[in-house]
């Protein structure tokens, strides 16, 4: 399952997780945040292991697609690497994250 760096996937979820379906968010959170196995998630939701695997895989692909289209993670990294005052970086970050 772990073809991408776990921290990167979680960072994408923090940015774009609200765009996933409820089911995708539940499976993603159980797998990445609760550290449940595919089998444990399948038992909890009474579905097949393959069904859980597919949903998590689709979730990660969707998160990558959002990043490819919107590039928020890439922009945040650029802001983080700017040689400017920390409070200014935080202000820029907050503007990007506004609703």
Buried (B, 14 or more C-beta within 10 A) or exposed (E): EEEEEEEBBBBBBEBBBEBBEEBBBBBBBBBBEEEBEBEBBBEBBEBEBEBBBEBBEBBBEBBBEBBEEEEBBEEBEEBEEEEEEEEEBEEBEEEEEEE
